Amino acid sequence: MASDSDLSNEADLVDVLLSAACSADGSSHQDFWPLKVLLDVLTPRKISSVLDSSDFERLLGPDFAEVIRADFLRIFAILLLNDCPERTRDFIRNGVKDDDLPLPKEILRDNNTDEVSGQKDSRLNFLRTWRTTQRYGFDRTQWQFLTPYFTYRGIPTHFSFKKKQFFHG
């Protein structure tokens, strides 16, 4: 894995992220990234290297990369792979965090962006300004970052999963 100082641009960080991808046995070679992998790969320094520091400092303060790691890491990674990490700003401004994923398909795939404002969550109205390909790319990619990670501590736990949930064993 490249060290933080080896990264010179966004393409380098994409390469690092792609090289850290996990792949399920017997799958159709669909890569995925559990949160633990993202935390290992996307350090604050690496995040800072691809975002306009002044803009994100105005939104989140001088520790903006730490805030992104805490609340927007999956969103940042999804956008990084879709060649628009600066769009993380849209999510921050509208209070849409990793905990809000997955975003509804009917909003992301709707070609009639004027109808997005009629949806239940008005925080997603910013998606109206995105190109259709950006919304579609986000929808296709978001599932690769929603892989549950299980640890057994001897206590049975109930989990609720989305229809297209990836699993990593």
DSSP file (Angstrom, degrees, kcal/mol; ACC not computed):
  #  RESIDUE AA STRUCTURE BP1 BP2  ACC     N-H-->O    O-->H-N    N-H-->O    O-->H-N    TCO  KAPPA ALPHA  PHI   PSI    X-CA   Y-CA   Z-CA
    1    1 A M              0   0    0      0, 0.0     2,-0.1     0, 0.0    15,-0.0   0.000 360.0 360.0 360.0 140.5    0.0    0.0    0.0
    2    2 A A        -     0   0    0     10,-0.1     2,-0.1     1,-0.1     5,-0.0  -0.422 360.0-120.5 -70.2 142.8    1.3    3.5   -0.8
    3    3 A S    >>  -     0   0    0     -2,-0.1     3,-1.3     1,-0.1     4,-0.5  -0.361  29.1-103.3 -76.7 165.5    2.3    5.7    2.1
    4    4 A D  G >4 S+     0   0    0      1,-0.3     3,-1.0     2,-0.2    -1,-0.1   0.864 122.6  52.9 -56.8 -37.1    0.5    9.0    2.6
    5    5 A S  G 34 S+     0   0    0      1,-0.2    -1,-0.3     3,-0.0    -3,-0.0   0.657  98.3  65.6 -76.4 -14.3    3.5   10.8    1.3
    6    6 A D  G <4 S+     0   0    0     -3,-1.3     2,-0.4     6,-0.0    -1,-0.2   0.626  80.8  96.2 -80.4 -12.9    3.5    8.8   -2.0
    7    7 A L    <<  +     0   0    0     -3,-1.0     3,-0.1    -4,-0.5     4,-0.0  -0.637  38.6 165.5 -85.3 130.3    0.1   10.1   -3.1
    8    8 A S        -     0   0    0     -2,-0.4     2,-0.3     1,-0.2    -1,-0.2   0.580  61.9  -0.6-116.3 -15.6    0.2   13.0   -5.5
    9    9 A N  S  > S-     0   0    0      1,-0.1     4,-1.5     0, 0.0     3,-0.4  -0.955  80.4 -82.4-161.3 179.2   -3.3   13.1   -6.8
   10   10 A E  H  > S+     0   0    0     -2,-0.3     4,-2.3     1,-0.2     5,-0.2   0.865 120.0  59.1 -59.7 -39.9   -6.8   11.7   -6.8
   11   11 A A  H  > S+     0   0    0      1,-0.2     4,-2.2     2,-0.2    -1,-0.2   0.871 103.1  53.6 -60.7 -37.2   -5.9    8.9   -9.3
   12   12 A D  H  > S+     0   0    0     -3,-0.4     4,-2.1     2,-0.2    -1,-0.2   0.914 109.2  47.7 -62.9 -42.5   -3.2    7.6   -6.9
   13   13 A L  H  X S+     0   0    0     -4,-1.5     4,-2.5     2,-0.2    -2,-0.2   0.874 109.2  53.7 -68.9 -36.0   -5.8    7.4   -4.1
   14   14 A V  H  X S+     0   0    0     -4,-2.3     4,-2.9     2,-0.2    -1,-0.2   0.926 108.4  50.6 -60.5 -44.2   -8.2    5.6   -6.3
   15   15 A D  H  X S+     0   0    0     -4,-2.2     4,-2.2     2,-0.2    -2,-0.2   0.907 110.2  49.2 -60.2 -42.6   -5.5    3.1   -7.1
   16   16 A V  H  X S+     0   0    0     -4,-2.1     4,-0.9     2,-0.2    -1,-0.2   0.925 113.0  47.3 -62.4 -44.8   -4.8    2.5   -3.4
   17   17 A L  H >< S+     0   0    0     -4,-2.5     3,-0.7     1,-0.2     4,-0.3   0.923 112.0  49.5 -63.9 -44.8   -8.5    2.0   -2.7
   18   18 A L  H >< S+     0   0    0     -4,-2.9     3,-1.2     1,-0.2    -1,-0.2   0.874 107.7  54.1 -63.2 -36.9   -9.0   -0.4   -5.7
   19   19 A S  H 3< S+     0   0    0     -4,-2.2    -1,-0.2     1,-0.2    -2,-0.2   0.713 106.1  53.9 -71.2 -18.1   -6.0   -2.4   -4.5
   20   20 A A  T << S+     0   0    0     -4,-0.9    -1,-0.2    -3,-0.7    -2,-0.2   0.408  82.7 126.5 -93.2   1.6   -7.5   -2.8   -1.1
   21   21 A A    <   -     0   0    0     -3,-1.2     2,-0.3    -4,-0.3    12,-0.2  -0.228  52.3-139.5 -62.6 147.0  -10.8   -4.2   -2.4
   22   22 A C  E     -A   32   0A   0     10,-3.0    10,-2.1     8,-0.0     2,-0.4  -0.732  12.4-155.7 -99.9 156.2  -12.2   -7.5   -1.1
   23   23 A S  E     -A   31   0A   0     -2,-0.3     2,-0.2     8,-0.2     8,-0.2  -0.998  15.2-125.1-137.0 132.7  -13.8  -10.0   -3.4
   24   24 A A    >   -     0   0    0      6,-0.7     3,-1.7    -2,-0.4     5,-0.4  -0.537  32.0-108.3 -78.0 138.3  -16.3  -12.7   -2.4
   25   25 A D  T 3  S+     0   0    0      1,-0.3     3,-0.1    -2,-0.2    -1,-0.1  -0.414 102.6   9.6 -62.3 136.1  -15.5  -16.3   -3.2
   26   26 A G  T 3  S+     0   0    0      1,-0.2    -1,-0.3    -2,-0.1     2,-0.1   0.562 101.4 129.0  72.1   7.8  -17.7  -17.6   -6.0
   27   27 A S  S <  S-     0   0    0     -3,-1.7    -1,-0.2     1,-0.1     2,-0.1  -0.270  80.2 -98.0 -86.3 178.4  -19.1  -14.2   -6.8
   28   28 A S  S    S-     0   0    0     -3,-0.1     3,-0.1     1,-0.1    -1,-0.1  -0.090  73.1 -88.5 -86.0  36.6  -19.2  -12.5  -10.1
   29   29 A H  S    S+     0   0    0     -5,-0.4     2,-0.7     1,-0.2    -1,-0.1   0.831  72.0 166.0  60.4  36.5  -16.0  -10.7   -9.1
   30   30 A Q        -     0   0    0     -6,-0.1    -6,-0.7     1,-0.0    -1,-0.2  -0.751  28.1-142.0 -82.4 115.1  -17.9   -7.9   -7.5
   31   31 A D  E     +A   23   0A   0     -2,-0.7     2,-0.3    -8,-0.2    -8,-0.2  -0.402  23.3 179.7 -73.5 153.7  -15.5   -5.9   -5.3
   32   32 A F  E     -A   22   0A   0    -10,-2.1   -10,-3.0    -2,-0.1   113,-0.2  -0.978  21.1-143.5-151.6 162.5  -16.5   -4.5   -2.0
   33   33 A W        -     0   0    0    111,-2.9   114,-0.4    -2,-0.3   -12,-0.1  -0.915  11.7-151.3-133.5 103.4  -15.0   -2.6    0.9
   34   34 A P    >>  -     0   0    0      0, 0.0     4,-1.8     0, 0.0     3,-0.7  -0.353  34.8-107.8 -64.7 156.8  -15.9   -3.3    4.5
   35   35 A L  H 3> S+     0   0    0    112,-0.5     4,-2.7     1,-0.3     5,-0.2   0.869 118.5  60.3 -56.4 -39.3  -15.7   -0.2    6.8
   36   36 A K  H 3> S+     0   0    0      1,-0.2     4,-1.6     2,-0.2    -1,-0.3   0.885 104.8  49.2 -58.1 -39.3  -12.6   -1.6    8.5
   37   37 A V  H <> S+     0   0    0     -3,-0.7     4,-2.3     2,-0.2     5,-0.2   0.916 110.4  50.6 -65.9 -43.4  -10.7   -1.7    5.1
   38   38 A L  H  X S+     0   0    0     -4,-1.8     4,-3.1     1,-0.2    -2,-0.2   0.909 109.0  51.3 -61.6 -41.5  -11.8    1.9    4.5
   39   39 A L  H  < S+     0   0    0     -4,-2.7    -1,-0.2     1,-0.2    -2,-0.2   0.863 112.3  47.0 -64.4 -34.8  -10.5    3.0    7.9
   40   40 A D  H  < S+     0   0    0     -4,-1.6    -1,-0.2    -5,-0.2    -2,-0.2   0.877 122.3  34.0 -71.4 -37.9   -7.2    1.4    7.2
   41   41 A V  H  < S+     0   0    0     -4,-2.3     2,-1.4     1,-0.2    -2,-0.2   0.882 108.2  62.0 -88.7 -42.4   -6.8    2.8    3.7
   42   42 A L     <  +     0   0    0     -4,-3.1    -1,-0.2    -5,-0.2    35,-0.0  -0.626  69.1 177.5 -95.8  82.2   -8.4    6.3    3.8
   43   43 A T     >  -     0   0    0     -2,-1.4     4,-2.5    -3,-0.2     5,-0.2  -0.348  44.6-105.7 -76.2 161.5   -6.3    8.1    6.4
   44   44 A P  H  > S+     0   0    0      0, 0.0     4,-2.7     0, 0.0     5,-0.2   0.892 122.1  52.6 -55.5 -39.4   -7.0   11.8    7.2
   45   45 A R  H  > S+     0   0    0      2,-0.2     4,-1.5     1,-0.2    -3,-0.0   0.899 109.3  48.4 -65.5 -39.8   -3.9   12.8    5.2
   46   46 A K  H  > S+     0   0    0      2,-0.2     4,-0.6     1,-0.2    -1,-0.2   0.899 111.9  49.4 -67.3 -39.8   -5.0   10.8    2.1
   47   47 A I  H >X S+     0   0    0     -4,-2.5     3,-1.4     1,-0.2     4,-0.8   0.943 110.6  50.5 -62.5 -46.7   -8.4   12.4    2.3
   48   48 A S  H 3< S+     0   0    0     -4,-2.7     3,-0.4     1,-0.3     5,-0.2   0.806 100.0  66.5 -59.8 -30.2   -6.9   15.9    2.6
   49   49 A S  H 3< S+     0   0    0     -4,-1.5    -1,-0.3     1,-0.2    -2,-0.2   0.714 108.7  35.4 -68.8 -19.4   -4.7   15.2   -0.4
   50   50 A V  H << S+     0   0    0     -3,-1.4     2,-0.3    -4,-0.6    -1,-0.2   0.507 106.4  74.0-113.1  -5.3   -7.7   15.1   -2.8
   51   51 A L  S  < S-     0   0    0     -4,-0.8     2,-1.0    -3,-0.4     3,-0.1  -0.820  89.1-104.6-110.3 150.6  -10.0   17.7   -1.4
   52   52 A D     >  -     0   0    0     -2,-0.3     4,-2.1     1,-0.2     3,-0.4  -0.599  33.7-157.1 -70.5 104.3   -9.8   21.5   -1.5
   53   53 A S  H  > S+     0   0    0     -2,-1.0     4,-2.8     1,-0.2     5,-0.2   0.874  85.4  54.2 -55.1 -44.5   -8.7   22.1    2.1
   54   54 A S  H  > S+     0   0    0      1,-0.2     4,-1.6     2,-0.2    -1,-0.2   0.904 110.2  46.4 -62.4 -41.3  -10.0   25.7    2.3
   55   55 A D  H  > S+     0   0    0     -3,-0.4     4,-1.2     1,-0.2    -1,-0.2   0.930 116.8  42.7 -66.1 -45.9  -13.5   24.8    1.2
   56   56 A F  H  X S+     0   0    0     -4,-2.1     4,-2.8     1,-0.2     5,-0.4   0.810 109.6  57.6 -74.1 -29.4  -13.8   21.8    3.6
   57   57 A E  H  X S+     0   0    0     -4,-2.8     4,-2.2    -5,-0.3    -1,-0.2   0.877 104.1  53.4 -65.0 -37.2  -12.2   23.7    6.5
   58   58 A R  H  < S+     0   0    0     -4,-1.6    -1,-0.2    -5,-0.2    -2,-0.2   0.876 115.8  40.2 -63.2 -36.6  -14.9   26.4    6.1
   59   59 A L  H  < S+     0   0    0     -4,-1.2    -2,-0.2     2,-0.1    -1,-0.2   0.898 137.0   9.7 -77.7 -41.9  -17.6   23.7    6.4
   60   60 A L  H  < S-     0   0    0     -4,-2.8     3,-0.3     1,-0.3    -3,-0.2   0.496 101.6-111.7-123.4  -7.3  -16.1   21.4    9.1
   61   61 A G    ><  -     0   0    0     -4,-2.2     3,-1.1    -5,-0.4    -1,-0.3  -0.379  55.9 -47.9  95.9 179.5  -13.1   23.2   10.6
   62   62 A P  T 3  S+     0   0    0      0, 0.0     3,-0.3     0, 0.0    -1,-0.2   0.733 133.5  57.2 -65.7 -22.9   -9.4   22.4   10.5
   63   63 A D  T >>  +     0   0    0     -3,-0.3     4,-1.8     1,-0.2     3,-0.8  -0.098  67.5 134.8 -95.8  35.8   -9.9   18.7   11.3
   64   64 A F  H <>  +     0   0    0     -3,-1.1     4,-2.5     1,-0.3    -1,-0.2   0.832  66.3  56.3 -57.0 -36.3  -12.2   18.2    8.3
   65   65 A A  H 3> S+     0   0    0     -3,-0.3     4,-2.2     1,-0.2    -1,-0.3   0.868 106.6  50.3 -66.9 -34.7  -10.6   15.0    7.3
   66   66 A E  H <> S+     0   0    0     -3,-0.8     4,-2.0     2,-0.2    -1,-0.2   0.894 110.4  49.9 -67.3 -39.8  -11.2   13.4   10.7
   67   67 A V  H  X>S+     0   0    0     -4,-1.8     4,-2.5     2,-0.2     5,-0.5   0.908 110.1  50.4 -65.0 -41.6  -14.9   14.5   10.5
   68   68 A I  H  X5S+     0   0    0     -4,-2.5     4,-2.3     1,-0.2     5,-0.4   0.926 110.4  49.9 -61.7 -44.1  -15.2   13.0    7.0
   69   69 A R  H  <5S+     0   0    0     -4,-2.2     4,-0.3     1,-0.2    -1,-0.2   0.872 114.6  45.4 -60.7 -37.3  -13.6    9.7    8.4
   70   70 A A  H  <5S+     0   0    0     -4,-2.0    -2,-0.2    -5,-0.1    -1,-0.2   0.873 134.5   7.2 -76.4 -37.7  -16.1    9.7   11.3
   71   71 A D  H  <5S+     0   0    0     -4,-2.5    27,-2.8    -5,-0.1    28,-0.3   0.605 134.6  32.1-123.9 -16.2  -19.4   10.5    9.4
   72   72 A F  S  X<S+     0   0    0     -4,-2.3     4,-2.9    -5,-0.5    -3,-0.2   0.139  73.6 116.5-133.4  19.7  -18.8   10.5    5.7
   73   73 A L  H  > S+     0   0    0     -5,-0.4     4,-2.5    -4,-0.3     5,-0.2   0.918  82.0  44.0 -64.4 -46.1  -16.1    7.9    4.9
   74   74 A R  H  > S+     0   0    0      2,-0.2     4,-2.7     1,-0.2    -1,-0.2   0.924 115.0  50.0 -63.8 -43.3  -18.3    5.6    2.8
   75   75 A I  H  > S+     0   0    0      1,-0.2     4,-2.5     2,-0.2     5,-0.2   0.934 110.9  49.6 -60.4 -46.3  -19.8    8.5    1.0
   76   76 A F  H  X S+     0   0    0     -4,-2.9     4,-2.5     1,-0.2    -1,-0.2   0.923 112.0  47.9 -58.1 -45.6  -16.3    9.9    0.3
   77   77 A A  H  X S+     0   0    0     -4,-2.5     4,-2.3     2,-0.2    -2,-0.2   0.900 111.0  50.7 -64.7 -41.6  -15.1    6.5   -1.0
   78   78 A I  H  X S+     0   0    0     -4,-2.7     4,-1.1     1,-0.2    -1,-0.2   0.939 114.2  44.3 -59.7 -47.7  -18.2    6.1   -3.2
   79   79 A L  H  <>S+     0   0    0     -4,-2.5     5,-3.0     1,-0.2    -2,-0.2   0.852 109.1  57.2 -68.0 -34.9  -17.7    9.5   -4.7
   80   80 A L  H ><5S+     0   0    0     -4,-2.5     3,-1.5     1,-0.2    -1,-0.2   0.931 108.0  46.8 -60.7 -45.6  -13.9    8.9   -5.1
   81   81 A L  H 3<5S+     0   0    0     -4,-2.3    -1,-0.2     1,-0.3    -2,-0.2   0.728 110.3  54.2 -70.0 -20.1  -14.6    5.8   -7.2
   82   82 A N  T 3<5S-     0   0    0     -4,-1.1    -1,-0.3    -5,-0.2    -2,-0.2   0.202 117.9-113.4 -97.5  14.9  -17.1    7.8   -9.3
   83   83 A D  T < 5S+     0   0    0     -3,-1.5    -3,-0.2    -5,-0.1    -2,-0.1   0.790  94.2  91.2  63.9  31.9  -14.5   10.5  -10.0
   84   84 A C    > < +     0   0    0     -5,-3.0     3,-2.0    -8,-0.1    -4,-0.2  -0.210  32.3 150.6-149.1  55.2  -16.2   13.3   -8.0
   85   85 A P  G >  S+     0   0    0      0, 0.0     3,-2.0     0, 0.0     4,-0.2   0.771  70.2  70.8 -62.0 -24.0  -14.9   13.3   -4.4
   86   86 A E  G >  S+     0   0    0      1,-0.3     3,-1.6     2,-0.2     4,-0.2   0.728  80.5  75.8 -64.4 -18.9  -15.6   17.0   -4.1
   87   87 A R  G X>  +     0   0    0     -3,-2.0     3,-1.1     1,-0.3     4,-1.0   0.590  69.5  86.6 -67.8  -9.1  -19.3   16.1   -4.1
   88   88 A T  H <> S+     0   0    0     -3,-2.0     4,-2.2     1,-0.3     3,-0.3   0.846  78.3  67.8 -54.8 -32.4  -18.8   15.1   -0.5
   89   89 A R  H <> S+     0   0    0     -3,-1.6     4,-2.7     1,-0.2    -1,-0.3   0.870  92.7  56.8 -54.8 -41.1  -19.5   18.7    0.2
   90   90 A D  H <> S+     0   0    0     -3,-1.1     4,-1.3    -4,-0.2    -1,-0.2   0.905 108.5  46.2 -59.6 -42.4  -23.1   18.3   -1.0
   91   91 A F  H  X>S+     0   0    0     -4,-1.0     5,-2.4    -3,-0.3     4,-0.5   0.904 112.8  49.6 -68.3 -42.0  -23.7   15.6    1.7
   92   92 A I  H ><5S+     0   0    0     -4,-2.2     3,-1.3     1,-0.2    -2,-0.2   0.947 110.2  50.2 -61.8 -49.5  -22.0   17.6    4.4
   93   93 A R  H 3<5S+     0   0    0     -4,-2.7    -1,-0.2     1,-0.3    -2,-0.2   0.792 116.4  42.2 -60.7 -28.8  -24.1   20.7    3.6
   94   94 A N  H 3<5S-     0   0    0     -4,-1.3    -1,-0.3    -5,-0.2    -2,-0.2   0.356 110.0-117.7-103.6   5.2  -27.3   18.7    3.7
   95   95 A G  T <<5 +     0   0    0     -3,-1.3     2,-0.7    -4,-0.5    -3,-0.2   0.780  61.6 148.1  67.8  27.9  -26.5   16.6    6.8
   96   96 A V      < +     0   0    0     -5,-2.4    -1,-0.2    -6,-0.2     2,-0.2  -0.870  24.2 178.5 -98.5 114.5  -26.6   13.3    4.9
   97   97 A K    >   -     0   0    0     -2,-0.7     3,-2.1    -3,-0.1     4,-0.3  -0.505  46.9 -90.2-111.9 175.9  -24.2   10.9    6.5
   98   98 A D  G >  S+     0   0    0    -27,-2.8     3,-1.9     1,-0.3   -26,-0.1   0.844 122.4  65.0 -53.8 -35.7  -23.0    7.3    6.1
   99   99 A D  G 3  S+     0   0    0    -28,-0.3    -1,-0.3     1,-0.3   -27,-0.1   0.698  94.2  61.2 -63.3 -17.8  -25.7    6.2    8.5
  100  100 A D  G <  S+     0   0    0     -3,-2.1    -1,-0.3     3,-0.0    -2,-0.2   0.521  89.0 144.9 -86.3  -6.3  -28.3    7.4    5.9
  101  101 A L    <   +     0   0    0     -3,-1.9     2,-0.1    -4,-0.3    -4,-0.0  -0.504  37.2  55.3 -77.0 149.3  -27.0    4.9    3.3
  102  102 A P  S    S-     0   0    0      0, 0.0     3,-0.1     0, 0.0    37,-0.1   0.504  78.7-147.2 -78.6 146.8  -28.3    3.4    1.2
  103  103 A L        -     0   0    0      1,-0.1    -2,-0.1    -2,-0.1    39,-0.0  -0.559  37.4 -87.6 -74.1 145.2  -29.9    6.3   -0.6
  104  104 A P    >>  -     0   0    0      0, 0.0     4,-2.1     0, 0.0     3,-1.0  -0.285  26.6-141.0 -62.0 132.6  -33.2    5.3   -2.2
  105  105 A K  H 3> S+     0   0    0      1,-0.3     4,-3.1     2,-0.2     5,-0.3   0.867  99.4  63.9 -58.8 -39.0  -33.0    3.9   -5.7
  106  106 A E  H 34 S+     0   0    0      1,-0.2     4,-0.3     2,-0.2    -1,-0.3   0.787 109.0  41.1 -62.2 -25.5  -36.1    5.8   -6.8
  107  107 A I  H <4 S+     0   0    0     -3,-1.0     3,-0.3     2,-0.1    -1,-0.2   0.887 118.0  45.0 -84.2 -44.0  -34.3    9.1   -6.1
  108  108 A L  H  < S+     0   0    0     -4,-2.1    -2,-0.2     1,-0.2    -3,-0.2   0.809 120.5  38.7 -71.3 -29.6  -31.0    8.1   -7.6
  109  109 A R  S  < S+     0   0    0     -4,-3.1     2,-0.5    -5,-0.2    -1,-0.2   0.504  85.2 113.4 -99.9  -4.0  -32.4    6.5  -10.7
  110  110 A D        -     0   0    0     -4,-0.3     6,-0.1    -3,-0.3    25,-0.1  -0.570  47.6-164.7 -74.5 117.7  -35.2    8.9  -11.4
  111  111 A N  S    S+     0   0    0     -2,-0.5     2,-1.4     1,-0.2    -1,-0.2   0.698  79.0  76.5 -74.5 -19.1  -34.5   10.8  -14.7
  112  112 A N    >   +     0   0    0      1,-0.2     3,-2.0     2,-0.1     4,-0.3  -0.685  63.7 179.4 -91.6  84.4  -37.2   13.3  -13.9
  113  113 A T  G >  S+     0   0    0     -2,-1.4     3,-1.1     1,-0.3     4,-0.4   0.676  70.6  72.3 -65.3 -17.4  -35.1   15.2  -11.3
  114  114 A D  G >  S+     0   0    0      1,-0.2     3,-0.5     2,-0.2    -1,-0.3   0.782  92.6  57.6 -66.5 -24.2  -37.9   17.7  -10.7
  115  115 A E  G X  S+     0   0    0     -3,-2.0     3,-1.3     1,-0.2     4,-0.3   0.602  83.3  82.7 -82.0 -10.4  -39.8   15.0   -8.8
  116  116 A V  G X  S+     0   0    0     -3,-1.1     3,-2.0    -4,-0.3    -1,-0.2   0.884  83.5  61.4 -59.5 -37.5  -36.9   14.4   -6.3
  117  117 A S  G <  S+     0   0    0     -3,-0.5    -1,-0.3    -4,-0.4    -2,-0.2   0.720  95.9  61.6 -64.7 -19.4  -38.2   17.3   -4.3
  118  118 A G  G <  S+     0   0    0     -3,-1.3    -1,-0.3    -4,-0.2    -2,-0.2   0.520  83.9 104.9 -82.6  -5.4  -41.5   15.4   -3.8
  119  119 A Q  S <  S-     0   0    0     -3,-2.0     6,-0.1    -4,-0.3     5,-0.0  -0.250  85.6-107.4 -73.1 165.4  -39.7   12.6   -2.0
  120  120 A K  S    S+     0   0    0      1,-0.2     2,-1.0     2,-0.1    -1,-0.1   0.865 105.2  60.5 -62.3 -41.3  -39.9   12.2    1.8
  121  121 A D    >   -     0   0    0      1,-0.2     3,-1.8     2,-0.0    -1,-0.2  -0.765  59.4-175.7 -98.5  99.0  -36.4   13.3    2.6
  122  122 A S  G >  S+     0   0    0     -2,-1.0     3,-1.8     1,-0.3     4,-0.2   0.659  75.9  79.3 -68.9 -14.3  -35.9   16.9    1.5
  123  123 A R  G >  S+     0   0    0      1,-0.3     3,-0.5     2,-0.1    -1,-0.3   0.720  87.9  59.7 -63.2 -18.1  -32.2   16.7    2.5
  124  124 A L  G X  S+     0   0    0     -3,-1.8     3,-2.0     1,-0.2    -1,-0.3   0.367  70.9 102.5 -92.1   4.9  -31.7   14.8   -0.8
  125  125 A N  G X   +     0   0    0     -3,-1.8     3,-2.1     1,-0.3     4,-0.3   0.783  66.4  73.5 -58.3 -26.4  -32.9   17.7   -3.0
  126  126 A F  G X  S+     0   0    0     -3,-0.5     3,-1.7     1,-0.3    -1,-0.3   0.754  79.9  73.8 -60.7 -22.1  -29.3   18.5   -3.8
  127  127 A L  G X  S+     0   0    0     -3,-2.0     3,-1.4     1,-0.3    -1,-0.3   0.719  78.2  75.8 -64.9 -19.0  -29.3   15.4   -6.0
  128  128 A R  G <  S+     0   0    0     -3,-2.1    -1,-0.3     1,-0.3    -2,-0.2   0.778  91.3  55.3 -61.0 -25.4  -31.4   17.4   -8.5
  129  129 A T  G <  S+     0   0    0     -3,-1.7    -1,-0.3    -4,-0.3     2,-0.2   0.566  90.9  95.4 -85.8  -8.3  -28.3   19.2   -9.5
  130  130 A W  S <  S-     0   0    0     -3,-1.4     2,-0.1    -4,-0.3   -17,-0.1  -0.517  82.2-109.3 -83.0 149.0  -26.4   16.0  -10.3
  131  131 A R     >  -     0   0    0     -2,-0.2     4,-2.0     1,-0.1     3,-0.5  -0.414  31.7-113.2 -67.1 153.5  -26.1   14.6  -13.8
  132  132 A T  H  > S+     0   0    0      1,-0.2     4,-2.7     2,-0.2     5,-0.2   0.878 117.7  55.7 -56.6 -40.1  -28.0   11.3  -14.3
  133  133 A T  H  > S+     0   0    0      1,-0.2     4,-2.4     2,-0.2    -1,-0.2   0.850 105.9  51.3 -65.3 -33.1  -24.8    9.4  -14.7
  134  134 A Q  H  > S+     0   0    0     -3,-0.5     4,-2.1     2,-0.2    -1,-0.2   0.918 112.5  45.0 -69.0 -42.9  -23.5   10.7  -11.4
  135  135 A R  H  X S+     0   0    0     -4,-2.0     4,-2.2     2,-0.2    -2,-0.2   0.918 115.0  48.3 -65.8 -42.7  -26.7    9.6   -9.5
  136  136 A Y  H  X S+     0   0    0     -4,-2.7     4,-2.5     1,-0.2     5,-0.2   0.916 111.3  50.3 -63.7 -44.0  -26.7    6.2  -11.3
  137  137 A G  H  X S+     0   0    0     -4,-2.4     4,-2.1    -5,-0.2    -1,-0.2   0.894 109.4  51.1 -62.2 -40.4  -23.0    5.7  -10.5
  138  138 A F  H  X S+     0   0    0     -4,-2.1     4,-2.6     2,-0.2    -1,-0.2   0.931 110.5  49.4 -62.7 -44.7  -23.6    6.5   -6.8
  139  139 A D  H  X S+     0   0    0     -4,-2.2     4,-0.7     1,-0.2    -2,-0.2   0.933 113.2  45.4 -61.4 -46.6  -26.5    4.0   -6.7
  140  140 A R  H  < S+     0   0    0     -4,-2.5     4,-0.2     1,-0.2    -1,-0.2   0.859 119.4  41.6 -65.5 -35.0  -24.5    1.2   -8.3
  141  141 A T  H >< S+     0   0    0     -4,-2.1     3,-1.7    -5,-0.2     4,-0.4   0.804  95.8  75.1 -85.3 -30.4  -21.5    1.8   -6.2
  142  142 A Q  H >< S+     0   0    0     -4,-2.6     3,-1.5     1,-0.3    -1,-0.2   0.818  89.6  60.2 -57.0 -32.9  -23.1    2.4   -2.8
  143  143 A W  G >< S+     0   0    0     -4,-0.7     3,-1.0     1,-0.3    23,-0.4   0.768  94.3  63.6 -68.1 -24.1  -23.8   -1.3   -2.2
  144  144 A Q  G <  S+     0   0    0     -3,-1.7  -111,-2.9     1,-0.2    -1,-0.3   0.646 105.8  46.1 -72.7 -13.3  -20.1   -2.2   -2.5
  145  145 A F  G <  S+     0   0    0     -3,-1.5    -1,-0.2    -4,-0.4    -2,-0.2   0.271  95.5  74.4-111.1   8.5  -19.5   -0.1    0.7
  146  146 A L    <   +     0   0    0     -3,-1.0    -1,-0.2    -4,-0.2    20,-0.1  -0.041  60.3 141.7-111.5  30.7  -22.4   -1.4    2.8
  147  147 A T        -     0   0    0   -114,-0.4  -112,-0.5    -3,-0.2    20,-0.2  -0.601  49.2-129.3 -75.4 121.7  -20.9   -4.8    3.6
  148  148 A P        -     0   0    0      0, 0.0    20,-0.7     0, 0.0     2,-0.5  -0.413  13.8-148.8 -70.6 149.3  -21.7   -5.8    7.2
  149  149 A Y        -     0   0    0     18,-0.1     2,-0.4    -2,-0.1    20,-0.1  -0.982  14.0-155.8-121.0 121.0  -18.8   -6.9    9.3
  150  150 A F        +     0   0    0     -2,-0.5     2,-0.4    18,-0.4     0, 0.0  -0.795  15.5 177.4-104.3 136.7  -19.6   -9.6   12.0
  151  151 A T        -     0   0    0     -2,-0.4     2,-0.6     0, 0.0    -2,-0.0  -0.990  24.0-135.2-128.7 143.5  -17.8  -10.3   15.2
  152  152 A Y        +     0   0    0     -2,-0.4    -2,-0.0     1,-0.1     0, 0.0  -0.868  29.5 165.2-103.9 123.8  -19.0  -13.0   17.6
  153  153 A R        -     0   0    0     -2,-0.6    -1,-0.1     2,-0.3     0, 0.0   0.109  64.9 -96.9-120.1  19.4  -19.1  -12.1   21.3
  154  154 A G  S    S+     0   0    0      1,-0.2    -2,-0.1     0, 0.0     0, 0.0   0.504  94.7 109.0  80.9   3.1  -21.3  -14.9   22.5
  155  155 A I  S    S-     0   0    0      2,-0.0    -2,-0.3     0, 0.0    -1,-0.2  -0.956  71.2-125.2-116.8 119.7  -24.4  -12.8   22.4
  156  156 A P        -     0   0    0      0, 0.0     2,-0.4     0, 0.0    -4,-0.0  -0.371  32.0-169.1 -61.6 136.9  -27.1  -13.5   19.8
  157  157 A T        -     0   0    0     -2,-0.1     2,-0.4     2,-0.0    -2,-0.0  -0.979  17.1-136.5-130.5 141.6  -27.9  -10.3   17.8
  158  158 A H        -     0   0    0     -2,-0.4     2,-0.4     2,-0.0     0, 0.0  -0.838  21.9-168.6 -97.4 134.2  -30.6   -9.6   15.3
  159  159 A F        -     0   0    0     -2,-0.4     2,-0.4     2,-0.0    -2,-0.0  -0.957  12.1-150.5-121.5 141.2  -29.7   -7.7   12.1
  160  160 A S        -     0   0    0     -2,-0.4     2,-0.3     0, 0.0    -2,-0.0  -0.936  21.4-165.7-107.3 134.4  -32.0   -6.2    9.5
  161  161 A F        -     0   0    0     -2,-0.4     2,-0.1     4,-0.0    -2,-0.0  -0.881  19.3-116.8-124.0 152.4  -30.6   -6.1    6.0
  162  162 A K    >   -     0   0    0     -2,-0.3     3,-1.5     1,-0.1    -1,-0.0  -0.391  39.0-103.1 -77.5 162.2  -31.5   -4.3    2.8
  163  163 A K  T 3  S+     0   0    0      1,-0.3    -1,-0.1    -2,-0.1    -2,-0.0   0.842 118.9  37.9 -56.7 -40.5  -32.6   -6.3   -0.2
  164  164 A K  T 3  S+     0   0    0      2,-0.0    -1,-0.3     0, 0.0     2,-0.1   0.015  83.8 152.8-103.6  26.9  -29.2   -6.0   -2.1
  165  165 A Q    <   -     0   0    0     -3,-1.5     2,-0.2     1,-0.1   -18,-0.1  -0.341  36.6-140.7 -64.8 131.9  -26.9   -6.3    0.9
  166  166 A F        -     0   0    0    -23,-0.4     2,-0.4   -20,-0.1    -1,-0.1  -0.636  15.6-152.3 -84.2 149.6  -23.4   -7.8    0.4
  167  167 A F        -     0   0    0     -2,-0.2     2,-0.4   -20,-0.2   -18,-0.1  -0.972   8.3-163.9-125.8 143.6  -22.0  -10.1    3.0
  168  168 A H              0   0    0    -20,-0.7   -18,-0.4    -2,-0.4  -144,-0.0  -0.993 360.0 360.0-125.8 126.6  -18.4  -10.8    3.9
  169  169 A G              0   0    0     -2,-0.4    -1,-0.1   -20,-0.1   -20,-0.0   0.434 360.0 360.0-104.2 360.0  -17.4  -13.8    5.9
